[in-house]
Amino acid sequence: MQMTDPAHWIARYNTVRERSLALTEPLSDEDCGAQSMPDASPVKWHLAHTTWFFETFILERMEADFAPFHPAFRVLFNSYYNGIGEKHPRPQRGLLTRPALTEVKAYRANVDARMARLFSGELPAPQREQLAMLVTLGLEHEQQHQELMLTDVKHLLAQNPLHPAYAVPAVHTARPAAPAAGPSAPDGAHQEWIAFDGGLTEIGHGGDGFCFDNELPRHRQYVAPFALAPRLVTNGEYLAFIEAGGYETPSLWLAEGWDWVCAQGLRKPMYWLRAEDGQWSEFTLHGMQPLDLQGPATHLSLFEADAYAHWRGARLPTEGEWEFAAQQLVVETGGLHPAPAPASAAASAAAGSGGLLQMFGHCWQWTSSSYAPYPGYETAPGALGEYNGKFMLNQYVLRGSSCATPAGHARASYRNFFPAGARWQFTGIRLARR
Protein backbone atom coordinates (compact mmCIF):
# COMPACT_ATOMS: atom_id res chain seq x y z
CA MET A 1 0.00 0.00 0.00
CA GLN A 2 1.54 3.28 -1.13
CA MET A 3 0.38 6.89 -0.90
CA THR A 4 0.91 7.64 -4.60
CA ASP A 5 -2.06 10.01 -5.03
CA PRO A 6 -2.09 12.66 -2.26
CA ALA A 7 -5.36 14.20 -3.48
CA HIS A 8 -7.15 10.86 -3.11
CA TRP A 9 -5.87 10.38 0.43
CA ILE A 10 -6.68 13.95 1.46
CA ALA A 11 -10.25 13.54 0.16
CA ARG A 12 -10.66 10.21 1.91
CA TYR A 13 -9.26 11.59 5.15
CA ASN A 14 -11.46 14.69 5.02
CA THR A 15 -14.63 12.67 4.32
CA VAL A 16 -14.23 10.64 7.51
CA ARG A 17 -13.12 13.56 9.64
CA GLU A 18 -15.98 15.78 8.45
CA ARG A 19 -18.56 13.11 9.28
CA SER A 20 -17.43 13.11 12.90
CA LEU A 21 -18.13 16.82 13.12
CA ALA A 22 -21.43 16.41 11.28
CA LEU A 23 -22.59 13.99 13.98
CA THR A 24 -22.26 16.80 16.53
CA GLU A 25 -24.50 19.26 14.67
CA PRO A 26 -27.74 18.31 16.52
CA LEU A 27 -25.95 18.60 19.88
CA SER A 28 -25.33 21.48 22.25
CA ASP A 29 -21.95 22.15 23.82
CA GLU A 30 -23.39 20.75 27.06
CA ASP A 31 -24.43 17.55 25.27
CA CYS A 32 -20.89 17.13 23.96
CA GLY A 33 -19.21 17.45 27.34
CA ALA A 34 -21.30 15.15 29.54
CA GLN A 35 -20.57 11.51 30.40
CA SER A 36 -23.50 9.31 31.42
CA MET A 37 -21.56 6.27 32.68
CA PRO A 38 -17.95 4.98 32.82
CA ASP A 39 -18.41 2.80 29.72
CA ALA A 40 -19.46 5.81 27.63
CA SER A 41 -17.39 8.87 26.75
CA PRO A 42 -18.32 12.47 26.05
CA VAL A 43 -18.61 13.40 22.37
CA LYS A 44 -15.94 16.06 22.98
CA TRP A 45 -13.57 13.35 24.16
CA HIS A 46 -14.26 11.20 21.06
CA LEU A 47 -13.47 14.19 18.82
CA ALA A 48 -10.22 14.82 20.66
CA HIS A 49 -9.12 11.20 21.01
CA THR A 50 -9.49 10.43 17.30
CA THR A 51 -7.37 13.52 16.61
CA TRP A 52 -4.85 12.43 19.26
CA PHE A 53 -4.50 9.15 17.30
CA PHE A 54 -3.27 10.95 14.16
CA GLU A 55 -1.03 13.34 16.10
CA THR A 56 0.52 10.61 18.28
CA PHE A 57 0.93 7.73 15.87
CA ILE A 58 1.62 9.64 12.65
CA LEU A 59 2.67 13.28 13.09
CA GLU A 60 4.93 12.57 16.06
CA ARG A 61 6.74 9.95 13.99
CA MET A 62 6.84 11.63 10.59
CA GLU A 63 6.39 15.40 10.88
CA ALA A 64 9.57 17.45 10.63
CA ASP A 65 10.11 19.63 13.70
CA PHE A 66 7.12 18.02 15.42
CA ALA A 67 5.57 19.96 18.27
CA PRO A 68 2.30 18.88 19.97
CA PHE A 69 -0.74 21.12 19.73
CA HIS A 70 -0.94 20.99 23.54
CA PRO A 71 1.47 18.86 25.63
CA ALA A 72 -1.23 17.88 28.14
CA PHE A 73 -3.40 16.34 25.43
CA ARG A 74 -1.05 13.36 25.22
CA VAL A 75 -2.37 12.20 28.62
CA LEU A 76 -5.89 13.65 28.52
CA PHE A 77 -6.91 11.90 25.31
CA ASN A 78 -4.97 8.64 25.53
CA SER A 79 -7.56 5.86 25.81
CA TYR A 80 -5.83 2.62 26.76
CA TYR A 81 -2.37 2.67 25.15
CA ASN A 82 -0.05 1.86 28.04
CA GLY A 83 2.90 1.94 25.67
CA ILE A 84 2.28 5.65 25.09
CA GLY A 85 2.26 6.57 28.77
CA GLU A 86 -0.13 7.92 31.39
CA LYS A 87 -3.90 8.16 30.82
CA HIS A 88 -6.64 10.29 32.33
CA PRO A 89 -9.05 7.96 34.20
CA ARG A 90 -11.87 6.84 31.92
CA PRO A 91 -14.70 7.41 34.45
CA GLN A 92 -13.57 11.02 34.82
CA ARG A 93 -13.67 12.07 31.16
CA GLY A 94 -16.91 13.93 31.77
CA LEU A 95 -15.16 16.15 34.33
CA LEU A 96 -12.94 17.67 31.65
CA THR A 97 -14.77 20.98 31.27
CA ARG A 98 -11.52 22.26 29.78
CA PRO A 99 -10.47 22.19 27.01
CA ALA A 100 -13.72 23.64 25.70
CA LEU A 101 -15.40 22.17 22.64
CA THR A 102 -14.16 25.11 20.58
CA GLU A 103 -10.56 24.29 21.51
CA VAL A 104 -11.07 20.62 20.66
CA LYS A 105 -12.35 21.67 17.24
CA ALA A 106 -9.31 23.94 16.86
CA TYR A 107 -7.14 20.92 17.75
CA ARG A 108 -8.84 18.91 15.01
CA ALA A 109 -8.35 21.70 12.46
CA ASN A 110 -4.68 22.05 13.38
CA VAL A 111 -3.95 18.34 13.05
CA ASP A 112 -5.95 18.12 9.81
CA ALA A 113 -3.88 20.91 8.25
CA ARG A 114 -0.64 19.24 9.33
CA MET A 115 -1.83 15.89 7.96
CA ALA A 116 -2.62 17.54 4.60
CA ARG A 117 0.94 18.89 4.42
CA LEU A 118 2.28 15.45 5.28
CA PHE A 119 0.20 13.83 2.51
CA SER A 120 1.62 16.25 -0.05
CA GLY A 121 5.21 16.26 1.20
CA GLU A 122 8.23 14.29 0.11
CA LEU A 123 8.75 11.03 1.97
CA PRO A 124 10.88 7.96 1.18
CA ALA A 125 8.88 5.06 -0.30
CA PRO A 126 8.98 2.88 2.86
CA GLN A 127 7.75 5.81 4.97
CA ARG A 128 4.94 6.56 2.49
CA GLU A 129 3.88 2.93 2.72
CA GLN A 130 3.84 3.17 6.51
CA LEU A 131 1.90 6.44 6.28
CA ALA A 132 -0.77 4.81 4.12
CA MET A 133 -1.12 1.95 6.60
CA LEU A 134 -1.36 4.22 9.64
CA VAL A 135 -3.80 6.64 8.00
CA THR A 136 -6.04 3.73 6.98
CA LEU A 137 -6.01 2.38 10.53
CA GLY A 138 -6.65 5.86 11.92
CA LEU A 139 -9.69 6.38 9.67
CA GLU A 140 -11.12 2.96 10.53
CA HIS A 141 -10.51 3.78 14.19
CA GLU A 142 -12.37 7.08 13.81
CA GLN A 143 -15.32 5.31 12.17
CA GLN A 144 -15.50 3.03 15.20
CA HIS A 145 -15.71 6.13 17.37
CA GLN A 146 -18.44 7.60 15.15
CA GLU A 147 -20.57 4.61 16.05
CA LEU A 148 -19.68 5.04 19.72
CA MET A 149 -20.58 8.71 19.55
CA LEU A 150 -24.15 7.80 18.57
CA THR A 151 -24.59 5.05 21.14
CA ASP A 152 -22.97 7.13 23.91
CA VAL A 153 -25.18 10.10 23.06
CA LYS A 154 -28.26 7.88 23.10
CA HIS A 155 -27.40 6.67 26.60
CA LEU A 156 -26.77 10.25 27.72
CA LEU A 157 -30.06 11.61 26.36
CA ALA A 158 -31.96 8.66 27.85
CA GLN A 159 -31.01 9.88 31.33
CA ASN A 160 -32.88 13.13 30.74
CA PRO A 161 -36.52 13.07 31.94
CA LEU A 162 -37.40 15.34 28.99
CA HIS A 163 -36.55 12.41 26.65
CA PRO A 164 -34.90 14.70 24.09
CA ALA A 165 -34.42 13.52 20.51
CA TYR A 166 -31.02 13.52 18.85
CA ALA A 167 -32.78 13.80 15.49
CA VAL A 168 -36.46 14.16 14.63
CA PRO A 169 -37.70 11.46 12.22
CA ALA A 170 -39.02 12.71 8.89
CA VAL A 171 -41.98 10.34 9.10
CA HIS A 172 -43.19 8.39 12.12
CA THR A 173 -43.69 4.77 11.09
CA ALA A 174 -43.58 2.82 14.36
CA ARG A 175 -46.45 0.43 15.02
CA PRO A 176 -47.49 0.86 18.65
CA ALA A 177 -47.44 -2.08 20.98
CA ALA A 178 -50.40 -3.63 22.74
CA PRO A 179 -50.15 -5.68 25.92
CA ALA A 180 -48.94 -9.18 25.15
CA ALA A 181 -51.67 -11.79 24.78
CA GLY A 182 -49.72 -14.59 26.40
CA PRO A 183 -46.49 -16.55 26.37
CA SER A 184 -46.62 -17.58 22.72
CA ALA A 185 -44.37 -15.51 20.47
CA PRO A 186 -46.41 -13.59 17.88
CA ASP A 187 -46.49 -14.06 14.13
CA GLY A 188 -45.38 -17.71 14.20
CA ALA A 189 -41.87 -16.47 14.79
CA HIS A 190 -38.98 -18.32 13.17
CA GLN A 191 -41.08 -21.21 11.88
CA GLU A 192 -38.94 -21.25 8.77
CA TRP A 193 -35.26 -21.84 9.40
CA ILE A 194 -32.44 -21.36 6.89
CA ALA A 195 -30.42 -24.59 6.83
CA PHE A 196 -26.70 -24.82 6.07
CA ASP A 197 -24.78 -28.02 5.37
CA GLY A 198 -21.62 -26.68 6.96
CA GLY A 199 -18.34 -28.44 6.28
CA LEU A 200 -14.71 -27.45 6.15
CA THR A 201 -14.55 -23.73 5.46
CA GLU A 202 -12.24 -20.76 5.83
CA ILE A 203 -12.92 -18.15 8.49
CA GLY A 204 -11.30 -14.74 8.82
CA HIS A 205 -10.53 -11.91 6.46
CA GLY A 206 -9.38 -12.68 2.94
CA GLY A 207 -8.42 -10.43 0.07
CA ASP A 208 -6.58 -7.14 -0.16
CA GLY A 209 -8.98 -4.80 1.64
CA PHE A 210 -8.48 -3.47 5.14
CA CYS A 211 -9.16 -5.56 8.21
CA PHE A 212 -8.29 -5.34 11.89
CA ASP A 213 -5.66 -7.69 13.26
CA ASN A 214 -8.24 -9.74 15.20
CA GLU A 215 -9.77 -10.87 11.87
CA LEU A 216 -6.52 -12.64 10.98
CA PRO A 217 -5.18 -15.05 10.05
CA ARG A 218 -7.72 -16.62 7.74
CA HIS A 219 -7.83 -20.26 8.72
CA ARG A 220 -9.69 -23.50 8.22
CA GLN A 221 -12.53 -24.40 10.51
CA TYR A 222 -15.07 -27.20 10.46
CA VAL A 223 -18.67 -26.07 10.83
CA ALA A 224 -21.24 -28.77 11.58
CA PRO A 225 -24.65 -28.57 9.86
CA PHE A 226 -26.78 -25.83 11.42
CA ALA A 227 -29.73 -23.54 10.81
CA LEU A 228 -30.26 -19.84 11.40
CA ALA A 229 -33.45 -17.90 11.95
CA PRO A 230 -34.18 -15.80 8.85
CA ARG A 231 -34.36 -12.54 10.79
CA LEU A 232 -33.66 -10.91 14.13
CA VAL A 233 -35.90 -11.46 17.15
CA THR A 234 -38.57 -8.75 17.22
CA ASN A 235 -39.81 -6.53 20.02
CA GLY A 236 -43.11 -8.39 19.93
CA GLU A 237 -41.39 -11.73 20.41
CA TYR A 238 -39.23 -10.40 23.22
CA LEU A 239 -42.31 -8.86 24.85
CA ALA A 240 -43.87 -12.32 24.89
CA PHE A 241 -40.77 -13.58 26.72
CA ILE A 242 -41.21 -10.86 29.34
CA GLU A 243 -44.93 -11.54 29.77
CA ALA A 244 -44.21 -15.27 30.11
CA GLY A 245 -42.02 -14.54 33.15
CA GLY A 246 -38.68 -14.87 31.39
CA TYR A 247 -36.94 -12.55 33.85
CA GLU A 248 -38.32 -14.52 36.80
CA THR A 249 -37.34 -18.02 35.59
CA PRO A 250 -33.81 -18.93 36.75
CA SER A 251 -33.70 -22.15 34.70
CA LEU A 252 -33.47 -20.04 31.50
CA TRP A 253 -30.41 -18.12 32.59
CA LEU A 254 -26.69 -18.71 32.81
CA ALA A 255 -25.64 -18.65 36.47
CA GLU A 256 -23.75 -15.38 36.11
CA GLY A 257 -26.61 -13.95 34.08
CA TRP A 258 -29.16 -14.79 36.78
CA ASP A 259 -26.98 -13.12 39.41
CA TRP A 260 -26.66 -10.10 37.09
CA VAL A 261 -30.43 -9.84 36.57
CA CYS A 262 -31.19 -10.18 40.27
CA ALA A 263 -28.51 -7.73 41.38
CA GLN A 264 -29.79 -5.03 39.03
CA GLY A 265 -33.49 -5.86 39.29
CA LEU A 266 -33.90 -5.96 35.51
CA ARG A 267 -37.16 -6.94 33.86
CA LYS A 268 -36.93 -5.40 30.38
CA PRO A 269 -34.51 -4.16 27.69
CA MET A 270 -32.48 -1.09 28.39
CA TYR A 271 -34.62 1.64 26.81
CA TRP A 272 -38.14 0.24 27.22
CA LEU A 273 -40.69 2.06 29.35
CA ARG A 274 -44.13 0.75 30.36
CA ALA A 275 -46.89 3.27 31.04
CA GLU A 276 -49.61 2.83 33.64
CA ASP A 277 -52.08 1.74 30.94
CA GLY A 278 -49.77 -1.15 29.97
CA GLN A 279 -48.54 0.40 26.74
CA TRP A 280 -44.83 0.11 25.99
CA SER A 281 -42.55 2.81 24.62
CA GLU A 282 -38.89 2.77 23.63
CA PHE A 283 -36.36 5.56 23.85
CA THR A 284 -34.61 6.04 20.52
CA LEU A 285 -32.35 8.60 18.90
CA HIS A 286 -35.64 10.05 17.64
CA GLY A 287 -36.83 10.46 21.23
CA MET A 288 -39.45 8.36 23.02
CA GLN A 289 -41.51 6.35 20.52
CA PRO A 290 -44.28 3.73 20.79
CA LEU A 291 -42.68 0.29 20.81
CA ASP A 292 -42.69 -1.15 17.29
CA LEU A 293 -43.67 -4.81 17.70
CA GLN A 294 -42.14 -5.74 14.34
CA GLY A 295 -38.86 -3.93 14.92
CA PRO A 296 -35.76 -5.82 16.11
CA ALA A 297 -35.34 -6.12 19.88
CA THR A 298 -32.12 -4.30 20.72
CA HIS A 299 -29.90 -3.08 23.56
CA LEU A 300 -29.87 -6.59 25.03
CA SER A 301 -27.01 -8.23 26.89
CA LEU A 302 -25.56 -11.62 26.06
CA PHE A 303 -27.28 -12.87 29.21
CA GLU A 304 -30.69 -11.75 27.93
CA ALA A 305 -30.03 -13.06 24.42
CA ASP A 306 -29.01 -16.46 25.77
CA ALA A 307 -32.01 -16.67 28.12
CA TYR A 308 -34.41 -15.81 25.31
CA ALA A 309 -32.81 -18.46 23.08
CA HIS A 310 -33.28 -21.07 25.82
CA TRP A 311 -36.93 -20.03 26.19
CA ARG A 312 -37.40 -20.61 22.48
CA GLY A 313 -35.68 -24.01 22.58
CA ALA A 314 -32.86 -22.65 20.45
CA ARG A 315 -29.39 -21.21 20.99
CA LEU A 316 -27.11 -18.42 19.82
CA PRO A 317 -24.93 -19.06 16.76
CA THR A 318 -21.19 -19.48 17.00
CA GLU A 319 -19.18 -16.84 15.23
CA GLY A 320 -17.99 -19.48 12.74
CA GLU A 321 -21.59 -20.33 11.84
CA TRP A 322 -22.49 -16.67 11.49
CA GLU A 323 -19.56 -15.94 9.18
CA PHE A 324 -20.17 -19.12 7.16
CA ALA A 325 -23.72 -17.93 6.49
CA ALA A 326 -22.77 -14.30 5.80
CA GLN A 327 -19.78 -14.67 3.50
CA GLN A 328 -21.70 -14.13 0.25
CA LEU A 329 -24.17 -11.53 1.50
CA VAL A 330 -24.32 -7.89 0.46
CA VAL A 331 -23.65 -5.52 3.36
CA GLU A 332 -26.59 -3.25 4.23
CA THR A 333 -26.43 0.12 5.94
CA GLY A 334 -29.05 1.47 8.30
CA GLY A 335 -30.34 4.74 9.75
CA LEU A 336 -30.55 5.81 13.38
CA HIS A 337 -32.70 2.89 14.55
CA PRO A 338 -33.01 -0.79 13.54
CA ALA A 339 -35.72 -1.32 10.94
CA PRO A 340 -38.30 -4.14 10.79
CA ALA A 341 -37.63 -6.99 8.39
CA PRO A 342 -39.56 -7.18 5.11
CA ALA A 343 -42.93 -8.89 5.37
CA SER A 344 -41.61 -12.11 3.85
CA ALA A 345 -38.31 -13.84 3.24
CA ALA A 346 -39.20 -13.95 -0.46
CA ALA A 347 -38.14 -10.32 -0.75
CA SER A 348 -34.65 -11.10 0.51
CA ALA A 349 -34.37 -14.30 -1.52
CA ALA A 350 -35.06 -12.29 -4.65
CA ALA A 351 -32.24 -9.94 -3.66
CA GLY A 352 -29.79 -12.85 -3.44
CA SER A 353 -29.58 -13.16 0.34
CA GLY A 354 -30.82 -16.75 0.45
CA GLY A 355 -33.61 -15.82 2.84
CA LEU A 356 -31.39 -14.30 5.53
CA LEU A 357 -32.58 -10.86 6.60
CA GLN A 358 -31.02 -8.16 8.77
CA MET A 359 -27.54 -9.66 8.87
CA PHE A 360 -26.03 -6.17 8.54
CA GLY A 361 -27.09 -2.62 9.28
CA HIS A 362 -29.62 -3.24 12.07
CA CYS A 363 -28.23 -4.82 15.27
CA TRP A 364 -24.96 -6.38 16.26
CA GLN A 365 -25.75 -10.05 16.87
CA TRP A 366 -24.48 -11.87 19.92
CA THR A 367 -22.73 -15.18 19.34
CA SER A 368 -21.88 -17.88 21.85
CA SER A 369 -18.17 -17.53 21.01
CA SER A 370 -15.71 -16.14 23.50
CA TYR A 371 -13.47 -13.45 22.07
CA ALA A 372 -10.15 -15.22 21.58
CA PRO A 373 -7.27 -15.08 19.09
CA TYR A 374 -7.48 -17.09 15.90
CA PRO A 375 -4.88 -19.86 15.46
CA GLY A 376 -1.61 -18.20 14.49
CA TYR A 377 -2.67 -14.71 15.61
CA GLU A 378 0.23 -12.35 16.21
CA THR A 379 0.09 -9.07 18.10
CA ALA A 380 1.55 -6.11 16.23
CA PRO A 381 4.71 -4.62 17.74
CA GLY A 382 4.60 -1.41 19.75
CA ALA A 383 1.66 0.49 21.20
CA LEU A 384 -0.56 -0.27 18.19
CA GLY A 385 -0.39 -3.91 19.23
CA GLU A 386 -2.66 -2.94 22.14
CA TYR A 387 -5.54 -2.18 19.74
CA ASN A 388 -7.26 -5.58 20.02
CA GLY A 389 -5.16 -8.38 21.39
CA LYS A 390 -5.06 -7.40 25.05
CA PHE A 391 -8.87 -7.48 25.26
CA MET A 392 -9.14 -11.16 24.35
CA LEU A 393 -10.46 -12.22 27.76
CA ASN A 394 -13.92 -12.15 29.39
CA GLN A 395 -15.60 -10.82 26.24
CA TYR A 396 -18.00 -12.32 23.70
CA VAL A 397 -18.05 -11.86 19.94
CA LEU A 398 -20.79 -9.99 18.11
CA ARG A 399 -21.17 -10.15 14.34
CA GLY A 400 -22.73 -8.07 11.59
CA SER A 401 -23.15 -4.35 12.16
CA SER A 402 -25.76 -1.97 13.52
CA CYS A 403 -27.82 0.95 12.31
CA ALA A 404 -25.12 3.20 13.80
CA THR A 405 -22.22 1.55 11.92
CA PRO A 406 -20.77 3.90 9.27
CA ALA A 407 -21.29 2.93 5.63
CA GLY A 408 -18.46 0.76 4.32
CA HIS A 409 -17.29 -0.24 7.79
CA ALA A 410 -19.02 -3.65 8.03
CA ARG A 411 -17.97 -6.97 6.52
CA ALA A 412 -18.57 -10.66 7.14
CA SER A 413 -15.27 -11.19 8.99
CA TYR A 414 -15.60 -8.18 11.36
CA ARG A 415 -15.34 -9.23 15.02
CA ASN A 416 -16.94 -6.87 17.50
CA PHE A 417 -16.67 -7.76 21.18
CA PHE A 418 -18.17 -6.71 24.51
CA PRO A 419 -18.59 -8.10 28.04
CA ALA A 420 -21.65 -10.29 28.56
CA GLY A 421 -23.52 -7.59 30.49
CA ALA A 422 -23.07 -4.77 27.95
CA ARG A 423 -26.36 -3.30 26.69
CA TRP A 424 -25.77 0.28 25.49
CA GLN A 425 -24.77 -0.77 21.98
CA PHE A 426 -27.37 -1.76 19.36
CA THR A 427 -27.17 -5.46 20.20
CA GLY A 428 -29.82 -7.98 19.17
CA ILE A 429 -30.59 -11.68 18.81
CA ARG A 430 -30.46 -14.13 15.93
CA LEU A 431 -31.39 -17.68 16.87
CA ALA A 432 -29.61 -20.84 15.74
CA ARG A 433 -30.12 -24.56 16.08
CA ARG A 434 -28.68 -27.82 14.80
DASULQUI-V806652 format. One record per backbone hydrogen bond with DSSP energy under -0.5 kcal/mol. NH is the residue of the N-H (numbers start at 1). CO is the residue of the C=O. E is the energy in kcal/mol with one decimal. If there is no record, write none. Layout:
[[NH,CO,E] [NH,CO,E]]
This chain:
[[4,2,-1.3] [8,5,-0.6] [9,5,-1.7] [10,6,-2.8] [11,7,-2.2] [12,8,-2.3] [13,9,-2.8] [14,10,-2.8] [15,11,-2.1] [16,12,-1.6] [17,13,-2.4] [18,14,-2.7] [19,15,-1.4] [20,16,-1.4] [21,17,-1.3] [22,18,-2.3] [23,19,-1.9] [24,21,-1.2] [25,22,-1.3] [27,24,-2.0] [32,28,-1.8] [33,29,-0.8] [33,30,-0.7] [34,30,-0.9] [34,31,-0.5] [40,37,-1.2] [44,32,-3.2] [46,42,-2.0] [47,43,-2.5] [48,44,-1.9] [49,45,-3.4] [50,46,-2.2] [51,47,-0.8] [52,48,-2.8] [53,49,-2.0] [54,50,-1.0] [55,51,-2.3] [56,52,-3.2] [57,53,-2.4] [58,54,-1.2] [59,54,-2.3] [60,55,-2.2] [61,58,-0.5] [62,58,-2.4] [63,59,-2.6] [66,63,-1.0] [73,70,-1.7] [74,71,-1.1] [75,72,-1.1] [76,72,-2.3] [77,73,-2.2] [78,75,-1.0] [82,80,-1.3] [84,81,-1.4] [85,81,-1.1] [88,75,-1.5] [92,89,-1.5] [93,90,-1.7] [95,92,-1.5] [96,93,-1.4] [97,95,-2.1] [104,100,-2.1] [105,101,-2.4] [106,102,-1.8] [107,103,-2.4] [108,104,-2.3] [109,105,-2.4] [110,106,-2.4] [111,107,-2.4] [112,108,-2.7] [113,109,-2.1] [114,110,-2.0] [115,111,-2.6] [116,112,-2.2] [117,113,-1.8] [118,114,-1.9] [119,115,-2.6] [120,116,-1.6] [121,117,-0.9] [121,118,-0.6] [123,121,-0.6] [128,124,-2.3] [129,125,-2.1] [130,126,-2.0] [131,127,-2.5] [132,128,-2.2] [133,129,-1.9] [134,130,-2.6] [135,131,-2.7] [136,132,-2.1] [137,133,-2.2] [138,134,-2.6] [139,135,-2.5] [140,136,-2.3] [141,137,-2.6] [142,138,-2.1] [143,139,-2.1] [144,140,-1.8] [145,141,-1.7] [146,142,-1.8] [147,143,-1.7] [148,144,-1.8] [149,145,-2.5] [150,146,-1.5] [151,147,-2.1] [152,148,-3.0] [153,149,-2.2] [154,150,-2.2] [155,151,-1.9] [156,152,-2.1] [157,153,-3.0] [158,154,-1.9] [159,155,-0.6] [159,156,-1.3] [160,157,-1.4] [161,159,-0.5] [163,160,-2.4] [166,285,-1.7] [167,285,-2.3] [173,171,-0.6] [176,174,-0.7] [177,280,-0.6] [188,185,-0.6] [189,186,-1.1] [191,188,-1.3] [193,191,-0.6] [194,228,-3.0] [195,193,-0.7] [196,226,-3.1] [199,223,-3.6] [201,199,-0.5] [201,221,-2.7] [203,219,-2.9] [205,215,-2.3] [215,212,-1.9] [216,213,-1.6] [219,203,-2.6] [221,201,-2.7] [223,199,-2.4] [224,222,-0.5] [226,196,-1.9] [227,433,-2.7] [228,194,-2.4] [229,431,-2.4] [230,192,-0.8] [233,429,-2.6] [235,295,-2.8] [236,293,-2.7] [238,234,-2.4] [239,235,-2.6] [240,236,-1.6] [241,237,-1.5] [242,238,-1.9] [243,239,-2.8] [244,240,-1.6] [245,242,-1.9] [246,241,-2.5] [248,245,-1.7] [249,246,-0.9] [250,248,-0.7] [252,249,-1.8] [253,250,-1.5] [258,254,-2.8] [259,255,-2.0] [260,256,-2.1] [261,257,-2.6] [262,258,-2.5] [263,259,-2.5] [264,260,-1.6] [265,261,-1.3] [266,261,-1.5] [270,299,-1.3] [272,269,-1.1] [273,281,-2.5] [275,273,-0.5] [275,279,-3.0] [278,275,-1.9] [281,273,-2.9] [282,289,-3.1] [283,271,-2.6] [284,287,-2.0] [287,284,-2.0] [288,163,-0.6] [289,282,-2.5] [291,280,-2.1] [293,175,-1.1] [293,291,-0.8] [295,292,-1.2] [297,233,-2.5] [300,427,-1.5] [302,420,-1.7] [303,420,-1.2] [305,301,-2.5] [306,302,-2.9] [307,303,-2.2] [308,304,-2.5] [309,305,-2.2] [310,306,-2.2] [311,307,-2.2] [312,308,-1.8] [313,310,-1.5] [314,309,-3.1] [315,432,-1.9] [317,430,-0.7] [322,318,-2.3] [323,319,-2.4] [324,320,-2.4] [325,321,-2.2] [326,322,-1.6] [327,323,-1.3] [329,326,-1.9] [335,337,-0.5] [341,294,-0.6] [347,344,-1.0] [348,344,-0.6] [349,345,-2.4] [350,346,-2.2] [351,347,-0.8] [352,349,-1.5] [353,348,-2.3] [356,353,-1.7] [357,230,-3.8] [357,355,-0.5] [362,401,-0.9] [364,426,-3.0] [365,399,-2.6] [366,364,-0.6] [366,428,-1.6] [367,397,-1.9] [368,317,-2.3] [371,395,-2.4] [372,370,-0.8] [374,216,-0.5] [377,374,-2.2] [385,382,-1.4] [386,383,-2.2] [387,384,-1.7] [391,388,-2.1] [392,389,-1.6] [393,391,-2.3] [396,418,-2.7] [397,369,-2.5] [398,416,-2.5] [399,365,-2.2] [403,362,-1.9] [405,402,-1.4] [409,406,-1.9] [414,411,-1.2] [416,398,-2.0] [416,414,-0.6] [418,396,-1.8] [422,419,-1.8] [427,425,-1.9] [428,364,-3.6] [432,315,-2.7] [433,227,-1.9]]
